Amino acid sequence: QVQLVESGGGLVQAGGSLRLSCAASGSRFSTMAWYRQAPGKQRELVASVSSGGDTTYIDSVKGRFTISRDNAKNTVYLEMNSLKPEDTGVYYCNARVFGHSFWGQGTQVTISS
């Protein structure tokens, strides 16, 4: 049974930092990623990391966010710096293997101006 458990969300002021973690169990995964969904908007891919460490980012977070994974711990992280109010949303962990996609429950990130 696959489980993804996120932690690390919260409320911070603009310019602050947060670190999200997602601990996975039940499988090893090829690609792990973070998505976010702001109120009234569609869920969007923020960053992804392959099993080999290749990363992708949406343009709006490049230079501010860093995704990483610890394969030994089956955990993916999202280090978020220089946070902006537009980064506010529910952040979801996603993990994929053999064509299957799994989601965490989401963690709220709120950035105050």
C-alpha positions as CSV (number, residue, x, y, z in Angstrom):
1,Q,0.0,0.0,0.0
2,V,1.5,3.3,-1.1
3,Q,1.5,6.2,1.2
4,L,2.8,9.7,0.8
5,V,2.9,11.8,3.9
6,E,3.7,15.5,3.6
7,S,4.9,17.9,6.3
8,G,6.5,21.3,6.6
9,G,3.8,23.7,5.5
10,G,2.8,26.7,7.4
11,L,2.4,30.5,7.5
12,V,5.4,32.7,6.8
13,Q,6.0,36.3,5.8
14,A,7.0,37.2,2.3
15,G,10.8,36.7,1.9
16,G,10.8,33.8,4.3
17,S,11.6,30.2,3.8
18,L,9.9,26.8,4.3
19,R,11.0,23.2,3.7
20,L,8.5,20.6,2.7
21,S,9.1,16.9,3.1
22,C,7.2,14.0,1.7
23,A,7.9,10.5,3.1
24,A,6.9,7.7,0.8
25,S,6.3,4.1,1.6
26,G,5.0,1.0,-0.2
27,S,7.2,1.3,-3.3
28,R,10.2,2.8,-4.9
29,F,9.4,5.6,-7.4
30,S,10.8,6.8,-10.6
31,T,9.8,10.5,-10.6
32,M,8.8,12.4,-7.5
33,A,7.3,15.9,-7.7
34,W,5.6,18.7,-5.9
35,Y,2.5,20.3,-7.2
36,R,0.5,23.2,-5.8
37,Q,-3.0,24.5,-6.1
38,A,-3.9,28.1,-5.3
39,P,-7.5,29.0,-4.5
40,G,-9.6,29.1,-7.7
41,K,-6.7,27.9,-9.8
42,Q,-5.8,24.6,-11.4
43,R,-3.2,22.4,-9.8
44,E,0.3,23.0,-11.3
45,L,3.6,21.2,-11.4
46,V,6.1,23.1,-9.3
47,A,9.2,20.9,-9.5
48,S,10.1,17.3,-10.2
49,V,13.1,15.1,-9.6
50,S,13.9,11.8,-11.3
51,S,15.4,8.8,-9.6
52,G,18.7,9.8,-11.1
53,G,18.5,13.3,-9.7
54,D,17.4,15.3,-12.8
55,T,15.2,18.2,-11.9
56,T,12.7,20.5,-13.5
57,Y,11.0,23.7,-12.2
58,I,8.4,26.0,-13.4
59,D,9.8,29.4,-14.3
60,S,8.2,31.3,-11.4
61,V,10.2,29.3,-8.8
62,K,13.6,28.9,-10.5
63,G,16.3,30.3,-8.4
64,R,14.1,30.2,-5.3
65,F,13.0,26.6,-4.8
66,T,15.1,23.5,-4.7
67,I,13.8,20.0,-5.0
68,S,15.8,17.0,-3.8
69,R,15.3,13.4,-2.8
70,D,16.9,10.9,-0.5
71,N,16.4,7.6,-2.1
72,A,17.6,5.7,1.0
73,K,14.8,7.4,3.0
74,N,12.3,7.3,0.0
75,T,11.7,11.0,0.8
76,V,11.5,14.1,-1.4
77,Y,12.0,17.6,-0.2
78,L,11.2,21.1,-1.5
79,E,13.3,23.9,-0.1
80,M,11.5,27.2,-0.7
81,N,13.3,30.5,-0.2
82,S,12.3,34.1,-1.0
83,L,8.7,33.2,-0.7
84,K,6.1,35.4,-2.3
85,P,2.4,35.8,-1.6
86,E,1.7,34.2,-5.0
87,D,3.4,31.0,-3.7
88,T,0.4,30.5,-1.4
89,G,-1.5,27.3,-2.0
90,V,-1.9,23.6,-1.0
91,Y,1.3,21.7,-1.9
92,Y,0.9,18.1,-3.0
93,C,3.5,15.4,-3.2
94,N,3.3,13.2,-6.2
95,A,5.2,10.0,-7.0
96,R,5.1,7.9,-10.1
97,V,6.1,4.3,-10.9
98,F,5.2,2.0,-13.8
99,G,2.5,4.3,-15.1
100,H,0.8,4.8,-11.8
101,S,0.6,8.1,-10.0
102,F,0.1,8.6,-6.3
103,W,-0.7,11.7,-4.3
104,G,-0.2,12.9,-0.8
105,Q,-2.9,14.6,1.2
106,G,-1.5,18.1,0.7
107,T,0.0,20.7,3.0
108,Q,-1.0,24.3,3.2
109,V,1.5,27.0,2.5
110,T,0.5,30.6,3.2
111,I,2.7,33.6,2.5
112,S,1.6,36.9,4.0
113,S,2.6,40.2,2.5
